[in-house]
Amino acid sequence: MLGKLGKSMTWPTLSGAKETAICFWKYCFSFRKRDWVLDDYPVRIRKNQGLDLDSGARFKYEPYLAQVMKWWVLSGGGDSPEQAKEALADAFNSTRAERLQRGEPLPRPGTSVPIEFATQERVNRYPELKDDFVRRVLGLEWAWISDGSSLRDFSTEETNDSTIAKIMDIYGVDISDIESASIAQILERIASSRLR
């Protein structure tokens, strides 16, 4: 029995134990106040592994990544550790403002935050149009799109001008006034133009 237990047992790595200790430390200190800022959370900054990207890559490779530990979707990237931390601070501040606006509290530092997916209610109203849009506009065979997705999520270009022109060519619809570049809004506009 001991042999079986010994084979299935895995020992934590030194870095894993260190991160667990940091999370516990930040958790304990979080009881000293209620209005948490980024410095109250356990943050990891790491160098990304080199990627062999072809010229058709659809995202920007950033050498450094800063993440709030146990809140995996909250991260920021940059060309240096400082830039990654600044990008993380921006992401944290906007997430904090959104949560406060919705009346949701921030998760306690050091605790696990489950991943929440945005709804697909609006984009799923037009399943055929959505699939066509993904293939013809985004140039992908398949993509997971939510009501919170925007054209910026699928492009590395500074502006959406070329995609806006492509949508005009394919669907004959001008979406240049949709500043958010929300795909749900774009699909709704294309669908309503077809009803006229």
Secondary structure as UniProt FT lines:
FT   HELIX           2..8
FT   HELIX           14..29
FT   HELIX           30..32
FT   HELIX           38..40
FT   STRAND          43..47
FT   TURN            55..56
FT   STRAND          64..68
FT   TURN            69..70
FT   STRAND          71..78
FT   HELIX           81..102
FT   TURN            109..110
FT   TURN            121..122
FT   HELIX           123..125
FT   HELIX           127..136
FT   TURN            147..148
FT   HELIX           151..154
FT   HELIX           161..171
FT   TURN            176..177
FT   TURN            179..180
FT   HELIX           183..195
//
